Amino acid sequence: MKAFANQNARSVEEAVTLAQQSLQGGQSVSFVGGGTDLLQLMKDRVVNRPGSELPDVLVNLKTVGGLDQVTPSAQGGATIGGMITLDALSQNALVRDRFRVLAEAAESVASPQIRKAGTLAGNVCQRPWCWYFRNGFQCYKAGGSVCYSVRGENQLHAIFGGGPSYIVNPSDVAPALVALDASFRVVGPEGERTLSAADFFVLPRQDAEHENVLADDEVLASVELPAPGSGMRSAFHKEMDREAWTHALASAAVVLDMDGGVVRSARIVLGGVAPIPWRVPEAEALLAGNRVTPELARAVGAAAVAGARAMSKNAYKIPLARSVVERTVLTLATSA
Ligand SMILES: Cc1cc2nc3c(=O)[nH]c(=O)nc-3n(C[C@H](O)[C@H](O)[C@H](O)COP(=O)(O)OP(=O)(O)OC[C@H]3O[C@@H](n4cnc5c(N)ncnc54)[C@H](O)[C@@H]3O)c2cc1C
């Protein structure tokens, strides 16, 4: 593994300054949370940021005080620090109570060991787990101009939003955050900006090398969750090729705003099937103003995958995504 310098940041602003100083000094830099993704990439000599070298400097964000907290807002929402571990997030009482879909998504990540070390921000910013990218192929994600999955092994690749790269966004918490209409607070050299979770992720056709809008010297500091309505229910379901310790083949994060037994509005976001968390408005629209029956849930599942396009080896994802939506919607709407 290439030698690197570790710099412990004491504040988000200091982290940004440390990163800037490294970049200005001609050194490549990466922020590090739990390191469960980044350090493996470095051991495998896969570059973390396209167009840069393996990092010379790691700016450690775990030493920033207070970034691991869940803070309720006066209006009933919450602010969650980017350095909270996935384990702490999944067990937090407020998150479980008001934002169940997020707790369930965090709980479904990988293994207990990874959840104890991996952070919310690191999970959202993890690089793709495409086997070509992870094994040193010069694909779009590594700064090249080929997606090897198109003519190769594409069992785990995208059925929505692909091209020119067909990676899928690997984060389980990302669909939950989009379904909850979360906002991300990003801090950089020019100060801070807040953007909706949906606008944080970018499609390959917008930027084939990156998965999100962050610049090299910008930190994802925290996540804001708006107050849930009194009738809000939410859930996350994930389909895998084994019981645990792996990414979603397809997942559904569903948030329903219910008025008694009738759905006022719905947000449905798929994971594991597209380069970004994939919202399905046509499926959501079928629910608005209706009582959920098994027939309606089936129609919602079908609408969710109506725009899917299979590659040569991943057509199985279409019925999988359809059924995970159908099941999640039906269970959630009909549970007491
Ligand atoms: C065997 C295995 C199975 C896995 N299964 C799943 C799974 O089922 N579901 C799932 O969602 N994930 C899964 N993962 C991925 C795992 O969840 C991530 O490794 C972890 O969440 C990353 O968190 P971290 O804090 O360790 O990130 P790090 O490794 O520290 O960083 C990851 C990336 O995010 C960047 N980064 C970190 N924090 C910030 C920040 N605050 N601002 C800007 N950039 C930042 C880093 O530069 C790096 O590019 C799996 C990983 C492994 C090894």
The ligand as an ORCA input file, in Angstrom:
! r2SCAN-3c Opt
* xyz 0 1
  C     -17.846     -6.571      2.376
  C     -18.559     -5.265      2.232
  C     -19.948     -5.282      2.080
  C     -20.631     -4.081      1.957
  N     -22.003     -4.115      1.834
  C     -22.695     -2.954      1.774
  C     -24.113     -2.943      1.733
  O     -24.757     -3.976      1.787
  N     -24.734     -1.755      1.656
  C     -24.067     -0.563      1.628
  O     -24.700      0.488      1.581
  N     -22.725     -0.549      1.676
  C     -22.039     -1.705      1.770
  N     -20.669     -1.686      1.852
  C     -19.997     -0.421      1.802
  C     -19.851      0.128      3.194
  O     -21.093      0.457      3.690
  C     -18.979      1.353      3.069
  O     -17.678      0.837      3.007
  C     -19.103      2.296      4.207
  O     -20.419      2.711      4.409
  C     -18.255      3.496      3.932
  O     -18.252      4.275      5.094
  P     -16.863      4.801      5.653
  O     -17.198      5.806      6.690
  O     -15.979      3.682      6.071
  O     -16.291      5.504      4.359
  P     -14.796      5.745      3.917
  O     -14.194      4.475      3.459
  O     -14.083      6.513      4.950
  O     -15.050      6.706      2.669
  C     -15.797      6.263      1.543
  C     -15.740      7.354      0.480
  O     -16.439      8.512      0.938
  C     -15.566      9.646      0.999
  N     -15.997     10.355      2.204
  C     -16.118      9.829      3.442
  N     -16.661     10.741      4.265
  C     -16.849     11.863      3.540
  C     -17.390     13.137      3.838
  N     -17.877     13.444      5.046
  N     -17.422     14.072      2.867
  C     -16.949     13.770      1.628
  N     -16.454     12.565      1.274
  C     -16.414     11.619      2.231
  C     -14.170      9.079      1.015
  O     -13.207      9.959      0.459
  C     -14.341      7.833      0.156
  O     -14.359      8.174     -1.198
  C     -19.955     -2.850      1.985
  C     -18.566     -2.832      2.162
  C     -17.881     -4.019      2.275
  C     -16.395     -3.957      2.475
*
